[in-house]
Every structure is written in C-alpha cells, then in structure tokens.
Amino acid sequence: MSGTVAKETVTARPAGTASWREELRGRTVVVKFGGNAMVDASLLEAFAQDVVTLRQAGAQPVVVHGGGPQISSMLDRLGLRTRFEAGLRVTTPETLDVVRMVLTGSVQRELVGAIDAHGPLAVGLSGEDAHTLTAVRRRAEVDGRLVDIGLVGEVVAVAPGTVRALLREGRVPVVSPTARGDDGQVYNVNADLAASALAVALGAARLVVLTDVPGLYADWPRGTEVIERLTAAELDALLPGLASGMLPKMEGCLRAVRAGVARAQVVDGRVPHALLRGVRAENGTGTTVVPDESAGPRRPGGKKDDA
C-alpha cells in the first residue's frame, strides 16, 4: 500500500466561512465504515488515506466498522442460515460466534492494517473491551408487531474513557460493534447505531456513515433524487416509511443530532475518498441531517425550502 495521503482540491469559500480544517481541529469525527468499500481493496485504501488526512489535519477520527458481507460469506461457508428483520441480522448463539470472529479477528485487522500502512496510528478494540458499549436485548418492529431477533443488542450505555485515552495519544480507535450486557451476555449491535451512540458519548462534531447508495432518496422506489439536507424533525417524519437497509442508518443519524452532534451525514462509500468529500461538504455527497434549530433545510437539487 502507498504511504501517501489523499491530496485535496482547494476551492474558494465565502468570506468569513471556516474551512473544514478550522472547524474540526481538535474535534472528534465518528465514522461508520461498511458496505462495498470494505470488500474493494482500492476503496479501502482510499478510506484509510482519508482517515489519516483527517488525523494530520488535527481532527480526531474514530472508526466504527461493520462487516455484513464478510459475516454473510462466512455463515454461508459454515452452512448457517441467516435472515434480516427491519434491517437487523437475526442473531442466534451460533451466528454470534461467527460475528465476533469475523468482526474482530478479520475485518478489524484488515482495516487497522490499511490505516497503519501510513504510520502507527490505528488501534483496534471491540465494544466489549473495557465495557465501552453496554447493551440490552433488542426487538425489531415489523408491520407494527415486535419480532424476536435473537442476540441483537440496543446500546444503553457508553463508557468512552478508553477511546478518549487513545485519542489523547494521537491514535485512531477502530471499534467493532459488539457489546456486553450487565448480565455478561454478548450482543451483536448494528454498526450504524453503535457509531451513533459513540458519537454522542464523545461529544463528536460529526457523524459520517458510509453506505452503498448515494444518500436518502426523496421518493424511493419511484425516483432516485437524493435529499441533500434535512432537519431532525423532517427525518423523524420520514423514518417509518424507509426501506429496511436505510432505516438503522437514518435512525442513527437522527439519534445523534438530537443528542448534540452538530451534523450527521450519509455518504456513498462506493465513491473513492467519500469520507473526505463528505467532511468537506462538497455538493452531491449524500444526505446531511442537522438539528431542528438549523435553518435552511435543503431538498433534492440543493434548493432551500422557502418556508
């Protein structure tokens, strides 16, 4: 892998507007990494370069990673069936063993290695370590009814001390989304929601979620226009009608901005350097969710609402 980092294109900005470097210097940026970017070597390398660029610019990136494609592949190889409800993987005890093995033993190692190719920065840990994430068993709501989805956890407490200690040392924490309950039971936690909970606990300035679509569609499946910007209240109204794959991502964004994160973004991880493009708030880089008091929500095409 190359030891260089992504070069930036310098663009003019309105007078008095802080650059992303000025805005994020010394601030935490929590990034959820997943989807196709995890299984494409060139996209993984571009992502690692972006993380290092953020760190060198003075921001404090924290990566929470998924591993859905790799988990599904391993389950298939082992002959274990799996299904999803409301966008969440139904997790049996046997499935949980595979989830832990793949996330912490394989996916995390590859991601840490990609970042560390640029210097000794990344340190891997799971939500189980030092009780960073504490969870309770979660049920999914499908068509108005609660469905048992097994050992899937809802994060109810975050102890961010270990992550903060790593940030103070100049490291990049890379976190696998498993968690323990107070009873010692280990749970599989959706990575989008784990990233959201960690962003809130760390007082992050940004939450950036990489996914496999351009952003939140305004009228899916009838159209593919992307909502560029919307408030928490607008998102809350849309949430019940979202497709299952997008639901936990947007739910995580909503939780984050309502708990103090200034901006949550969903960006297309299939685009090289999507993380840096999203952080720089370039046009056409997904959907941004802001708190309700933020003015000027933007609809498809980037036009401000008149109301």
C-alpha positions in Angstrom: 0.0 0.0 0.0 1.1 3.6 -0.6 2.3 5.7 2.3 0.8 8.9 0.8 -2.4 10.5 1.8 -5.2 12.0 -0.3 -4.4 15.3 -2.0 -7.1 17.9 -1.6 -8.5 20.2 -4.2 -8.6 23.8 -2.9 -11.8 25.6 -3.6 -12.9 29.1 -2.8 -15.3 29.6 0.1 -17.4 32.6 1.2 -15.6 35.2 3.3 -15.9 34.5 7.0 -16.7 30.8 6.5 -14.4 28.5 8.4 -12.7 25.7 6.5 -13.3 22.1 7.5 -9.8 22.0 8.9 -10.5 25.0 11.2 -14.0 23.7 12.1 -12.8 20.2 13.0 -9.3 20.9 14.6 -9.3 19.1 18.0 -12.9 17.8 17.4 -14.0 14.2 17.1 -15.4 12.8 13.9 -17.0 9.4 14.2 -17.1 7.4 11.0 -19.1 4.3 10.3 -17.3 2.2 7.7 -19.1 -0.6 5.9 -20.6 -1.9 2.7 -18.8 -2.4 -0.6 -15.9 -0.2 0.5 -14.9 -3.0 2.9 -14.5 -5.6 0.2 -12.9 -3.4 -2.5 -9.2 -3.0 -2.0 -8.9 0.3 -3.8 -11.8 1.8 -1.8 -10.4 0.5 1.5 -7.1 2.2 0.7 -8.8 5.5 -0.2 -10.7 5.3 3.0 -7.5 4.7 5.0 -5.9 7.7 3.3 -8.9 9.9 4.2 -8.7 8.8 7.9 -5.0 9.7 8.0 -5.7 13.0 6.3 -8.2 13.9 8.9 -5.8 13.0 11.7 -3.0 15.0 10.2 -5.3 18.0 9.8 -5.9 18.0 13.6 -9.3 16.2 13.7 -9.8 13.1 15.9 -11.3 10.4 13.8 -12.9 7.3 15.4 -13.9 4.4 13.1 -16.8 2.1 13.9 -16.9 -0.7 11.3 -19.5 -3.2 10.1 -18.8 -6.4 8.3 -22.1 -7.6 6.9 -20.8 -9.0 3.6 -18.0 -10.9 5.3 -20.3 -12.3 8.0 -22.8 -13.5 5.4 -20.0 -15.1 3.4 -18.7 -17.0 6.5 -22.1 -18.1 7.5 -22.7 -19.5 4.0 -19.4 -21.3 4.2 -20.4 -22.8 7.5 -23.9 -23.8 6.3 -25.6 -21.5 8.8 -28.8 -19.8 7.6 -29.4 -16.1 8.3 -32.2 -13.6 7.8 -32.9 -10.0 8.5 -35.8 -8.2 10.2 -36.1 -4.4 9.9 -32.6 -4.2 8.6 -31.1 -6.1 11.5 -29.5 -9.6 11.3 -31.3 -12.2 13.4 -28.5 -13.4 15.6 -28.5 -16.9 17.1 -25.7 -18.0 19.5 -24.0 -19.8 16.6 -24.3 -16.7 14.5 -22.9 -14.5 17.3 -19.8 -16.7 17.4 -19.2 -16.0 13.7 -20.0 -12.3 14.1 -17.3 -11.9 16.8 -14.8 -13.9 14.9 -15.2 -12.1 11.6 -15.5 -8.6 13.0 -12.7 -8.5 15.5 -10.5 -11.3 14.0 -10.7 -10.5 10.3 -12.4 -7.2 9.3 -10.9 -5.1 12.0 -7.4 -6.5 11.4 -7.5 -5.6 7.7 -8.8 -2.1 8.5 -6.2 -1.4 11.2 -3.5 -2.6 8.8 -4.7 -0.3 6.0 -4.5 2.7 8.3 -1.3 1.7 9.9 0.4 1.4 6.4 0.6 5.2 6.8 2.1 5.2 10.3 1.5 3.6 13.7 -1.9 5.2 14.2 -4.8 2.7 14.4 -5.7 0.6 17.5 -8.5 -2.0 17.4 -10.9 -2.7 20.1 -14.5 -4.0 20.4 -17.4 -2.5 22.3 -16.9 -5.4 24.8 -13.5 -4.1 25.7 -13.4 -2.1 29.0 -17.3 -2.2 28.8 -17.1 0.6 26.1 -20.6 -0.4 25.0 -23.3 -1.8 27.2 -26.4 -3.2 25.6 -29.7 -4.8 26.3 -31.6 -7.2 24.1 -33.5 -5.5 21.3 -36.6 -6.5 19.4 -37.5 -5.3 15.9 -40.8 -3.8 14.9 -42.1 -5.3 11.7 -45.5 -4.2 10.4 -46.5 -2.9 13.8 -45.5 -6.0 15.7 -42.4 -6.8 17.8 -40.3 -9.6 16.4 -37.6 -11.6 18.3 -34.3 -11.1 16.5 -32.1 -13.1 18.9 -28.9 -11.8 20.4 -29.1 -8.3 18.9 -28.3 -5.5 21.3 -29.5 -2.0 21.8 -26.8 0.3 23.3 -27.9 1.7 26.6 -24.6 3.0 28.0 -21.2 4.1 26.6 -18.0 4.3 28.6 -15.8 6.3 26.3 -12.8 6.5 28.5 -10.7 4.0 26.6 -11.5 5.7 23.3 -10.7 9.1 24.7 -7.3 7.8 26.1 -6.4 6.6 22.6 -7.3 9.9 21.1 -5.2 11.8 23.6 -2.3 9.6 22.5 -2.8 10.6 18.9 -4.3 7.1 17.9 -7.2 6.3 15.7 -9.6 3.9 17.5 -11.2 1.3 15.3 -14.2 -0.2 17.1 -16.1 -3.5 16.4 -19.8 -3.2 17.2 -20.3 -6.0 19.8 -21.3 -5.2 23.4 -21.9 -6.8 26.7 -25.0 -6.7 28.8 -24.9 -6.2 32.6 -25.6 -9.9 32.8 -22.5 -10.8 30.8 -24.4 -11.7 27.7 -22.6 -10.6 24.5 -24.8 -8.9 21.8 -24.4 -8.1 18.1 -25.0 -4.4 17.7 -25.9 -2.7 14.4 -22.8 -0.7 13.4 -24.7 2.4 12.4 -26.4 2.6 15.8 -23.2 1.8 17.6 -21.4 4.6 15.8 -24.3 7.0 16.7 -24.1 6.1 20.4 -20.4 6.5 20.5 -20.6 9.9 18.7 -23.0 11.2 21.3 -20.9 9.9 24.2 -17.7 11.5 22.7 -19.4 14.8 22.0 -18.4 14.4 18.4 -18.7 17.3 15.9 -19.6 15.0 13.1 -21.1 11.5 12.4 -20.3 10.2 8.9 -22.0 7.0 7.7 -20.6 5.3 4.6 -23.2 3.2 2.7 -23.9 1.7 -0.7 -26.3 4.3 -2.1 -25.9 8.0 -2.9 -27.9 9.1 0.1 -31.5 9.2 1.3 -33.9 9.1 -1.7 -36.8 11.6 -1.7 -39.2 9.2 -3.4 -37.8 5.7 -3.5 -38.5 3.4 -5.4 -40.3 5.8 -7.8 -37.3 8.1 -8.1 -33.6 8.4 -7.3 -33.3 12.1 -6.3 -31.4 12.4 -3.1 -32.4 14.7 -0.3 -29.2 16.7 0.3 -30.2 18.2 3.7 -33.0 17.9 6.2 -33.7 18.6 9.8 -34.2 16.1 12.6 -38.0 16.7 12.6 -38.2 16.1 8.8 -36.2 12.9 9.1 -38.4 11.7 12.0 -41.5 12.1 9.9 -39.9 10.0 7.1 -38.4 7.3 9.3 -41.4 4.9 9.4 -41.5 4.6 5.6 -37.8 4.0 5.0 -36.5 0.8 3.4 -35.1 -1.7 6.0 -31.5 -1.2 4.8 -31.5 2.5 5.2 -33.6 2.5 8.4 -30.8 1.9 11.0 -28.5 4.4 9.2 -31.0 7.2 9.3 -32.2 6.2 12.8 -28.6 6.6 14.0 -28.3 10.0 12.3 -31.5 11.1 14.0 -30.4 10.0 17.4 -27.0 11.7 17.0 -28.2 15.1 16.1 -31.0 15.1 18.7 -28.3 14.3 21.3 -25.9 17.1 20.4 -23.9 16.0 17.4 -23.9 19.1 15.1 -24.1 17.2 11.8 -24.7 13.6 10.7 -24.0 12.6 7.1 -24.8 9.6 5.0 -22.4 9.4 2.0 -21.8 6.9 -0.8 -18.9 4.7 0.2 -18.6 3.4 -3.4 -17.0 6.7 -4.4 -13.3 7.0 -3.8 -12.4 9.3 -0.9 -16.1 9.6 0.0 -15.2 10.4 3.6 -13.1 13.4 2.9 -15.6 14.6 0.3 -18.3 14.4 2.9 -16.3 16.1 5.6 -15.6 19.0 3.1 -19.3 19.2 2.5 -18.9 19.0 -1.3 -22.1 19.1 -3.4 -23.6 15.8 -4.3 -22.0 13.9 -1.4 -25.1 12.4 0.2 -27.6 13.5 2.8 -26.9 15.7 5.8 -29.1 15.8 8.9 -28.9 18.8 11.1 -30.7 19.7 14.4 -34.1 21.3 14.2 -32.9 24.8 15.0 -30.6 24.8 11.9 -32.1 27.0 9.2 -32.4 26.3 5.5 -33.1 22.6 5.1 -32.2 21.6 1.5 -34.3 19.3 -0.7 -33.4 17.5 -3.9 -31.3 19.6 -6.2 -29.9 21.7 -3.4 -32.6 24.4 -3.3 -33.5 25.8 0.0 -37.1 25.5 1.2 -38.9 28.8 1.1 -40.9 28.1 4.3 
